[in-house]
Amino acid sequence: MEAAAFWQMLKQRGLTFFAGVPDSTFRAAYDVMLSDPEIRYIPAVREDVALGVASAAYFVGRRGGVIMQNSGLGNLINPLTSFSLMYHIPLLLIIGWRGYGGPPNDAPEHWIMGEKTPAFLDLLDIPYVILEPEDSASVLDSLLETIDAKSIPGALLVRAGVMT
């Protein structure tokens, strides 16, 4: 999926406020996002900081998003459980799925987290979908409907190479 089309799809759904920690999975997408005057992006030093920043959108009647690599999901377990899930703060987690498919698809340090990423989301009852270029709009709409209906975070998993 072309990065510009991805951001356009999010903007059409009212998602224009993001915080995050850069991830090489999104290199092309970051460049497009940073040059888009309609998107407000706050860089964060850690994923938990990004979660707090992006959650601010909820308090002004909007939905925010967190952009991160799946290794950062470990940094979010406590903030997600003691803040986002507990207080029903809906937001979109855009997660670069490093280690997807295990060896030899990525560096060894990503293999375990790559395998366990869906399990962590399942454990926390956080709905997630996998971004695929063919049906990205319908998959995103379904996820956003679930996020809104349950008033909780939801995750969009993005494998390396899906976004160009």
GROMACS elastic network, one bead per residue, 0.5 to 0.9 nm:
[ bonds ]
;  ai    aj funct       b0    kb
    1     4     6  0.86282   500
    1     5     6  0.70968   500
    1     6     6  0.68864   500
    1   132     6  0.77420   500
    1   134     6  0.82912   500
    1   136     6  0.85054   500
    1   161     6  0.87714   500
    1   162     6  0.59000   500
    1   164     6  0.59693   500
    2     5     6  0.53525   500
    2     6     6  0.63901   500
    2    28     6  0.87095   500
    2    29     6  0.82159   500
    2   133     6  0.85646   500
    2   162     6  0.84773   500
    2   163     6  0.57094   500
    3     6     6  0.50023   500
    3     7     6  0.64084   500
    3     8     6  0.85886   500
    3    26     6  0.85719   500
    3    28     6  0.64040   500
    3    30     6  0.83427   500
    3    31     6  0.87806   500
    3    32     6  0.65578   500
    3    33     6  0.82317   500
    3   163     6  0.57485   500
    3   164     6  0.55342   500
    4     7     6  0.53360   500
    4     8     6  0.61137   500
    4     9     6  0.85859   500
    4    29     6  0.72833   500
    4    32     6  0.61801   500
    4    33     6  0.78530   500
    4   164     6  0.88289   500
    5     9     6  0.60627   500
    5    10     6  0.86866   500
    6     9     6  0.51533   500
    6    10     6  0.64569   500
    6    11     6  0.87672   500
    6    29     6  0.80399   500
    6   136     6  0.84552   500
    6   137     6  0.89781   500
    6   163     6  0.79664   500
    7    10     6  0.50326   500
    7    11     6  0.60707   500
    7    12     6  0.85368   500
    7    15     6  0.86555   500
    7    16     6  0.86103   500
    7    29     6  0.79529   500
    7    32     6  0.79940   500
    7    33     6  0.68914   500
    7    36     6  0.88310   500
    7    39     6  0.86242   500
    8    11     6  0.50348   500
    8    12     6  0.60932   500
    8    13     6  0.87033   500
    9    12     6  0.52589   500
    9    13     6  0.66763   500
    9    15     6  0.87878   500
    9   136     6  0.87754   500
    9   137     6  0.70002   500
    9   140     6  0.88341   500
   10    13     6  0.52051   500
   10    14     6  0.65570   500
   10    15     6  0.51783   500
   10    16     6  0.72484   500
   10   140     6  0.86071   500
   11    14     6  0.50171   500
   11    16     6  0.56610   500
   11    38     6  0.80255   500
   11    39     6  0.79070   500
   12    15     6  0.73934   500
   13    16     6  0.87363   500
   13   141     6  0.84340   500
   13   144     6  0.88784   500
   14    17     6  0.88274   500
   14    62     6  0.76376   500
   14    63     6  0.74027   500
   15    18     6  0.79769   500
   15    39     6  0.81506   500
   15    62     6  0.79199   500
   15    63     6  0.62604   500
   15    64     6  0.63554   500
   15    65     6  0.72433   500
   15    92     6  0.87267   500
   16    38     6  0.65938   500
   16    40     6  0.60383   500
   16    41     6  0.81765   500
   16    63     6  0.83091   500
   16    64     6  0.72397   500
   16    65     6  0.81555   500
   17    38     6  0.89561   500
   17    39     6  0.60269   500
   17    41     6  0.60766   500
   17    42     6  0.82049   500
   17    54     6  0.69060   500
   17    57     6  0.71119   500
   17    62     6  0.85570   500
   17    63     6  0.75453   500
   17    64     6  0.51442   500
   17    65     6  0.63574   500
   17    66     6  0.88350   500
   18    39     6  0.76315   500
   18    40     6  0.62014   500
   18    42     6  0.63045   500
   18    43     6  0.85017   500
   18    50     6  0.80897   500
   18    53     6  0.80857   500
   18    54     6  0.57445   500
   18    57     6  0.89363   500
   18    64     6  0.56813   500
   18    66     6  0.56241   500
   18    67     6  0.69986   500
   19    40     6  0.83012   500
   19    41     6  0.54053   500
   19    43     6  0.55766   500
   19    44     6  0.64061   500
   19    47     6  0.86135   500
   19    49     6  0.83619   500
   19    51     6  0.72207   500
   19    52     6  0.87321   500
   19    53     6  0.62978   500
   19    54     6  0.55334   500
   19    64     6  0.80333   500
   19    65     6  0.64932   500
   19    66     6  0.51268   500
   19    67     6  0.62887   500
   19    68     6  0.88421   500
   20    23     6  0.89446   500
   20    41     6  0.77224   500
   20    42     6  0.66919   500
   20    43     6  0.52955   500
   20    44     6  0.53046   500
   20    45     6  0.80324   500
   20    46     6  0.76407   500
   20    47     6  0.63886   500
   20    49     6  0.81841   500
   20    50     6  0.50009   500
   20    51     6  0.78315   500
   20    53     6  0.88620   500
   20    54     6  0.84115   500
   20    65     6  0.82055   500
   20    66     6  0.52241   500
   20    68     6  0.56876   500
   21    43     6  0.61495   500
   21    44     6  0.54884   500
   21    45     6  0.64748   500
   21    46     6  0.63326   500
   21    47     6  0.63022   500
   21    50     6  0.73149   500
   21    66     6  0.82906   500
   21    67     6  0.63123   500
   21    68     6  0.52455   500
   21    69     6  0.75591   500
   21    72     6  0.84976   500
   22    25     6  0.87626   500
   22    26     6  0.77013   500
   22    27     6  0.81262   500
   22    30     6  0.77082   500
   22    43     6  0.77845   500
   22    44     6  0.85611   500
   22    67     6  0.73207   500
   22    68     6  0.63291   500
   22    69     6  0.75881   500
   23    26     6  0.57200   500
   23    27     6  0.68538   500
   23    30     6  0.85328   500
   23    67     6  0.81036   500
   23    68     6  0.61045   500
   23    69     6  0.54981   500
   23    95     6  0.88932   500
   23    96     6  0.68361   500
   24    28     6  0.85768   500
   24    30     6  0.88933   500
   24    69     6  0.83134   500
   24    96     6  0.82538   500
   24   160     6  0.84980   500
   25    28     6  0.83267   500
   25    29     6  0.86079   500
   25    69     6  0.76840   500
   25    96     6  0.56439   500
   25    97     6  0.76813   500
   25    98     6  0.73438   500
   25   158     6  0.78596   500
   25   159     6  0.72699   500
   25   160     6  0.50814   500
   25   161     6  0.72914   500
   25   162     6  0.88307   500
   25   163     6  0.81329   500
   26    30     6  0.57966   500
   26    31     6  0.85503   500
   26    68     6  0.89834   500
   26    69     6  0.89911   500
   26    96     6  0.70180   500
   26   158     6  0.85170   500
   26   160     6  0.77690   500
   26   161     6  0.87446   500
   26   163     6  0.70140   500
   26   164     6  0.81458   500
   27    30     6  0.52745   500
   27    31     6  0.65092   500
   27    32     6  0.89186   500
   27   163     6  0.88997   500
   27   164     6  0.83270   500
   28    31     6  0.53113   500
   28    32     6  0.64555   500
   28    33     6  0.87073   500
   28   163     6  0.74124   500
   28   164     6  0.57773   500
   29    32     6  0.51749   500
   29    33     6  0.60189   500
   29    34     6  0.85170   500
   29   163     6  0.69887   500
   29   164     6  0.70316   500
   30    33     6  0.50170   500
   30    34     6  0.59583   500
   30    35     6  0.85458   500
   31    34     6  0.53062   500
   31    35     6  0.63923   500
   31    36     6  0.88478   500
   32    35     6  0.53378   500
   32    36     6  0.63527   500
   33    36     6  0.52345   500
   33    37     6  0.84352   500
   33    38     6  0.89163   500
   33    39     6  0.66587   500
   33    40     6  0.85825   500
   33    41     6  0.79087   500
   34    37     6  0.78243   500
   34    39     6  0.75507   500
   34    40     6  0.82037   500
   34    41     6  0.71610   500
   35    38     6  0.89845   500
   35    39     6  0.84430   500
   36    39     6  0.56703   500
   36    40     6  0.83479   500
   37    40     6  0.74080   500
   42    50     6  0.77432   500
   42    53     6  0.77350   500
   42    54     6  0.84700   500
   43    50     6  0.74144   500
   44    47     6  0.69154   500
   44    48     6  0.85711   500
   44    49     6  0.60261   500
   44    50     6  0.53293   500
   44    53     6  0.84666   500
   45    48     6  0.86744   500
   45    49     6  0.68652   500
   45    50     6  0.77600   500
   46    49     6  0.53987   500
   46    50     6  0.64789   500
   46    51     6  0.88474   500
   46    72     6  0.77251   500
   46    75     6  0.76324   500
   47    51     6  0.61376   500
   47    52     6  0.87100   500
   47    66     6  0.77939   500
   47    67     6  0.82917   500
   47    68     6  0.68471   500
   47    69     6  0.89332   500
   47    72     6  0.58981   500
   47    73     6  0.75772   500
   47    74     6  0.89918   500
   47    75     6  0.62263   500
   47    76     6  0.64175   500
   48    52     6  0.63883   500
   48    53     6  0.87347   500
   48    72     6  0.85030   500
   48    75     6  0.62235   500
   48    76     6  0.54606   500
   48    77     6  0.88718   500
   48    78     6  0.87460   500
   48    79     6  0.64392   500
   48    80     6  0.85451   500
   49    52     6  0.51851   500
   49    53     6  0.62759   500
   49    54     6  0.86318   500
   50    53     6  0.50793   500
   50    54     6  0.59694   500
   50    55     6  0.83471   500
   50    65     6  0.86602   500
   50    66     6  0.60900   500
   50    67     6  0.79799   500
   50    68     6  0.88003   500
   51    54     6  0.52343   500
   51    55     6  0.59663   500
   51    56     6  0.88267   500
   51    64     6  0.89327   500
   51    65     6  0.79532   500
   51    66     6  0.60588   500
   51    76     6  0.78666   500
   51    79     6  0.78078   500
   51    80     6  0.82832   500
   51    84     6  0.84943   500
   51    91     6  0.87246   500
   51    93     6  0.86964   500
   52    55     6  0.51451   500
   52    56     6  0.67346   500
   52    79     6  0.84201   500
   52    83     6  0.89736   500
   52    84     6  0.89541   500
   53    56     6  0.55166   500
   53    57     6  0.78925   500
   53    64     6  0.84935   500
   53    66     6  0.86238   500
   54    57     6  0.59096   500
   54    58     6  0.79985   500
   54    63     6  0.79992   500
   54    65     6  0.55799   500
   54    66     6  0.61696   500
   54    91     6  0.74857   500
   54    92     6  0.89377   500
   55    58     6  0.55642   500
   55    59     6  0.73368   500
   55    63     6  0.76828   500
   55    64     6  0.60765   500
   55    65     6  0.78591   500
   55    66     6  0.88084   500
   55    84     6  0.79817   500
   55    89     6  0.68243   500
   55    90     6  0.78203   500
   55    91     6  0.68294   500
   56    59     6  0.53708   500
   56    60     6  0.70454   500
   56    62     6  0.85567   500
   56    63     6  0.86229   500
   56    64     6  0.74563   500
   57    60     6  0.54441   500
   57    61     6  0.65213   500
   57    63     6  0.54584   500
   57    64     6  0.51945   500
   57    65     6  0.86986   500
   57    91     6  0.86104   500
   58    61     6  0.51255   500
   58    63     6  0.53607   500
   58    64     6  0.67906   500
   58    89     6  0.66952   500
   58    90     6  0.70758   500
   58    91     6  0.77449   500
   59    62     6  0.72594   500
   59    63     6  0.89021   500
   59    89     6  0.88565   500
   60    63     6  0.87813   500
   63    89     6  0.88795   500
   63    90     6  0.66683   500
   63    91     6  0.55369   500
   63    92     6  0.75363   500
   64    90     6  0.79688   500
   64    91     6  0.52369   500
   64    92     6  0.64252   500
   64    93     6  0.88109   500
   65    91     6  0.55072   500
   65    93     6  0.56823   500
   65    94     6  0.70112   500
   66    91     6  0.76403   500
   66    92     6  0.62792   500
   66    94     6  0.59338   500
   66    95     6  0.80619   500
   67    92     6  0.85408   500
   67    93     6  0.61884   500
   67    95     6  0.61028   500
   67    96     6  0.79499   500
   68    71     6  0.81868   500
   68    72     6  0.64399   500
   68    73     6  0.80535   500
   68    93     6  0.76232   500
   68    94     6  0.63401   500
   68    95     6  0.50808   500
   68    96     6  0.61418   500
   69    72     6  0.56143   500
   69    73     6  0.74594   500
   69    94     6  0.82592   500
   69    95     6  0.52443   500
   69    97     6  0.64464   500
   69    98     6  0.68466   500
   70    73     6  0.52277   500
   70    74     6  0.79164   500
   70    95     6  0.55682   500
   70    96     6  0.56894   500
   70    97     6  0.54664   500
   70    98     6  0.63616   500
   70    99     6  0.88439   500
   70   110     6  0.88584   500
   70   113     6  0.70875   500
   70   114     6  0.73460   500
   70   117     6  0.66327   500
   70   157     6  0.84917   500
   71    74     6  0.61733   500
   71    75     6  0.79264   500
   71    96     6  0.88101   500
   71    97     6  0.84925   500
   71    98     6  0.77238   500
   71   110     6  0.76065   500
   71   113     6  0.63388   500
   71   114     6  0.82046   500
   71   117     6  0.83833   500
   72    75     6  0.51609   500
   72    76     6  0.67534   500
   72    95     6  0.87312   500
   73    76     6  0.50716   500
   73    77     6  0.66277   500
   73    95     6  0.83660   500
   73   117     6  0.78187   500
   73   120     6  0.81307   500
   73   121     6  0.88527   500
   74    77     6  0.57019   500
   74    78     6  0.86382   500
   74   120     6  0.86640   500
   75    78     6  0.75003   500
   75    79     6  0.80895   500
   76    79     6  0.53032   500
   76    80     6  0.57099   500
   76    81     6  0.83772   500
   77    80     6  0.53403   500
   77    81     6  0.62310   500
   77    82     6  0.85574   500
   77   120     6  0.86472   500
   77   124     6  0.82921   500
   78    81     6  0.51909   500
   78    82     6  0.57995   500
   78    83     6  0.78865   500
   79    82     6  0.52806   500
   79    83     6  0.52871   500
   79    84     6  0.66844   500
   79    85     6  0.85835   500
   80    83     6  0.55109   500
   80    85     6  0.57479   500
   80    86     6  0.79409   500
   80   124     6  0.84126   500
   80   153     6  0.82147   500
   81    84     6  0.62969   500
   81    85     6  0.52564   500
   81    86     6  0.61548   500
   81   124     6  0.75863   500
   82    85     6  0.67233   500
   82    86     6  0.56140   500
   82    87     6  0.79942   500
   83    86     6  0.52498   500
   83    87     6  0.57320   500
   83    88     6  0.79295   500
   83    89     6  0.78003   500
   84    87     6  0.55283   500
   84    88     6  0.56301   500
   84    90     6  0.73131   500
   84    91     6  0.84906   500
   84   152     6  0.66937   500
   84   153     6  0.68855   500
   85    89     6  0.65377   500
   85    90     6  0.84002   500
   85   124     6  0.87116   500
   85   126     6  0.86858   500
   85   151     6  0.83233   500
   85   152     6  0.57463   500
   85   153     6  0.71980   500
   86    89     6  0.80329   500
   86   152     6  0.87537   500
   87   151     6  0.87968   500
   87   152     6  0.83971   500
   88   150     6  0.76766   500
   88   151     6  0.50087   500
   88   153     6  0.79322   500
   89   151     6  0.58686   500
   89   152     6  0.52692   500
   89   153     6  0.65777   500
   90   147     6  0.58034   500
   90   148     6  0.65565   500
   90   150     6  0.80156   500
   90   154     6  0.74667   500
   91   144     6  0.87721   500
   91   147     6  0.71850   500
   91   148     6  0.88004   500
   91   151     6  0.83718   500
   91   152     6  0.67993   500
   91   154     6  0.64938   500
   91   155     6  0.85633   500
   92   143     6  0.88467   500
   92   144     6  0.78722   500
   92   147     6  0.79222   500
   92   153     6  0.58083   500
   92   154     6  0.52931   500
   92   155     6  0.58097   500
   92   156     6  0.72404   500
   93   128     6  0.88839   500
   93   153     6  0.69379   500
   93   154     6  0.59804   500
   93   156     6  0.60632   500
   93   157     6  0.82802   500
   94   154     6  0.86825   500
   94   155     6  0.58550   500
   94   157     6  0.62776   500
   94   158     6  0.72866   500
   95    98     6  0.88520   500
   95   155     6  0.67825   500
   95   156     6  0.60100   500
   95   158     6  0.59921   500
   95   159     6  0.86291   500
   96   156     6  0.85119   500
   96   157     6  0.60720   500
   96   159     6  0.60775   500
   96   160     6  0.71109   500
   97   100     6  0.58765   500
   97   113     6  0.87330   500
   97   114     6  0.63209   500
   97   117     6  0.77055   500
   97   157     6  0.58867   500
   97   158     6  0.54212   500
   97   160     6  0.68392   500
   98   101     6  0.89676   500
   98   105     6  0.89321   500
   98   106     6  0.69001   500
   98   107     6  0.85217   500
   98   110     6  0.58271   500
   98   111     6  0.76717   500
   98   113     6  0.77098   500
   98   114     6  0.56048   500
   98   158     6  0.85991   500
   98   159     6  0.68046   500
   98   160     6  0.68824   500
   99   102     6  0.53173   500
   99   103     6  0.77986   500
   99   104     6  0.89153   500
   99   105     6  0.66828   500
   99   106     6  0.51832   500
   99   107     6  0.70309   500
   99   108     6  0.77574   500
   99   109     6  0.79998   500
   99   112     6  0.72353   500
   99   113     6  0.67107   500
   99   115     6  0.69541   500
   99   159     6  0.86163   500
   99   160     6  0.88852   500
  100   103     6  0.87114   500
  100   105     6  0.70482   500
  100   106     6  0.74681   500
  100   110     6  0.81571   500
  100   111     6  0.71275   500
  100   113     6  0.85611   500
  100   115     6  0.64987   500
  100   117     6  0.89212   500
  100   159     6  0.66631   500
  100   160     6  0.81390   500
  101   104     6  0.79398   500
  101   105     6  0.61987   500
  101   106     6  0.81557   500
  101   111     6  0.77795   500
  101   114     6  0.72391   500
  101   115     6  0.72521   500
  102   105     6  0.57916   500
  102   106     6  0.66702   500
  102   107     6  0.85957   500
  102   108     6  0.79762   500
  102   110     6  0.78279   500
  102   112     6  0.76428   500
  102   114     6  0.67812   500
  102   115     6  0.69048   500
  103   106     6  0.63604   500
  103   107     6  0.77222   500
  103   108     6  0.71514   500
  103   111     6  0.67989   500
  104   107     6  0.74855   500
  104   108     6  0.81633   500
  104   111     6  0.89654   500
  105   111     6  0.86179   500
  106   109     6  0.82849   500
  106   110     6  0.65903   500
  106   111     6  0.70300   500
  107   110     6  0.57106   500
  107   111     6  0.70286   500
  108   111     6  0.53469   500
  108   112     6  0.80424   500
  109   112     6  0.72271   500
  109   113     6  0.80994   500
  110   113     6  0.55973   500
  110   114     6  0.57497   500
  110   115     6  0.85956   500
  111   115     6  0.62489   500
  111   116     6  0.86918   500
  112   115     6  0.52462   500
  112   116     6  0.62078   500
  112   117     6  0.85896   500
  113   117     6  0.56951   500
  114   117     6  0.56040   500
  114   118     6  0.83569   500
  115   118     6  0.74002   500
  115   119     6  0.80450   500
  116   119     6  0.51165   500
  116   120     6  0.62539   500
  116   121     6  0.88509   500
  117   120     6  0.52931   500
  117   121     6  0.65456   500
  117   122     6  0.87442   500
  118   121     6  0.51548   500
  118   122     6  0.60805   500
  118   123     6  0.85330   500
  118   128     6  0.79839   500
  118   157     6  0.88603   500
  119   123     6  0.59620   500
  119   124     6  0.86144   500
  120   123     6  0.50568   500
  120   124     6  0.63878   500
  120   125     6  0.86421   500
  120   126     6  0.86103   500
  121   124     6  0.52357   500
  121   125     6  0.61104   500
  121   126     6  0.50962   500
  121   127     6  0.70079   500
  121   128     6  0.72721   500
  121   154     6  0.88201   500
  121   155     6  0.80696   500
  122   126     6  0.60743   500
  122   127     6  0.73257   500
  122   128     6  0.84548   500
  123   126     6  0.77242   500
  124   127     6  0.88072   500
  126   147     6  0.89282   500
  126   152     6  0.74525   500
  126   153     6  0.63927   500
  126   154     6  0.55364   500
  126   155     6  0.71322   500
  127   143     6  0.71684   500
  127   146     6  0.74280   500
  127   147     6  0.76851   500
  127   152     6  0.86690   500
  127   153     6  0.75604   500
  127   155     6  0.63054   500
  127   156     6  0.88055   500
  128   143     6  0.68270   500
  128   154     6  0.55633   500
  128   156     6  0.56637   500
  128   157     6  0.70526   500
  129   139     6  0.67834   500
  129   140     6  0.76503   500
  129   142     6  0.87577   500
  129   143     6  0.68057   500
  129   154     6  0.83759   500
  129   155     6  0.65050   500
  129   156     6  0.52297   500
  129   157     6  0.61285   500
  129   158     6  0.89460   500
  130   136     6  0.86639   500
  130   139     6  0.79052   500
  130   155     6  0.84534   500
  130   156     6  0.58070   500
  130   158     6  0.61937   500
  130   159     6  0.79663   500
  131   134     6  0.88162   500
  131   135     6  0.80043   500
  131   136     6  0.58242   500
  131   139     6  0.73118   500
  131   140     6  0.78789   500
  131   156     6  0.63726   500
  131   157     6  0.59627   500
  131   158     6  0.54275   500
  131   159     6  0.76281   500
  131   162     6  0.76041   500
  131   163     6  0.89706   500
  132   135     6  0.60509   500
  132   136     6  0.55011   500
  132   139     6  0.82857   500
  132   158     6  0.80447   500
  132   159     6  0.88101   500
  132   162     6  0.69360   500
  133   136     6  0.54092   500
  133   137     6  0.87447   500
  133   162     6  0.69452   500
  133   163     6  0.80854   500
  134   137     6  0.85638   500
  135   138     6  0.56632   500
  135   139     6  0.61462   500
  135   140     6  0.85577   500
  136   139     6  0.51763   500
  136   140     6  0.59530   500
  136   141     6  0.84723   500
  137   140     6  0.51627   500
  137   141     6  0.60481   500
  137   142     6  0.85853   500
  138   141     6  0.50253   500
  138   142     6  0.61221   500
  138   143     6  0.86182   500
  139   142     6  0.51998   500
  139   143     6  0.62999   500
  139   144     6  0.86971   500
  140   143     6  0.50960   500
  140   144     6  0.60991   500
  140   145     6  0.85489   500
  140   156     6  0.77095   500
  141   144     6  0.51071   500
  141   145     6  0.60994   500
  141   146     6  0.86520   500
  142   145     6  0.51666   500
  142   146     6  0.63846   500
  142   147     6  0.87299   500
  143   146     6  0.51379   500
  143   147     6  0.61744   500
  143   148     6  0.86448   500
  143   154     6  0.67330   500
  143   155     6  0.78619   500
  143   156     6  0.80044   500
  144   148     6  0.60884   500
  144   149     6  0.84444   500
  144   154     6  0.75587   500
  145   148     6  0.51626   500
  145   149     6  0.59599   500
  145   150     6  0.85130   500
  146   149     6  0.50325   500
  146   150     6  0.59750   500
  146   151     6  0.78726   500
  146   152     6  0.82551   500
  146   154     6  0.77725   500
  147   150     6  0.54944   500
  147   151     6  0.53769   500
  147   152     6  0.53314   500
  147   153     6  0.59098   500
  147   154     6  0.57344   500
  148   152     6  0.71872   500
  148   153     6  0.88180   500
  149   152     6  0.82466   500
  150   153     6  0.86341   500
  158   161     6  0.85301   500
  158   162     6  0.67392   500
  158   163     6  0.77729   500
  159   162     6  0.57888   500
  159   163     6  0.81104   500
  160   163     6  0.72875   500
  161   164     6  0.65853   500
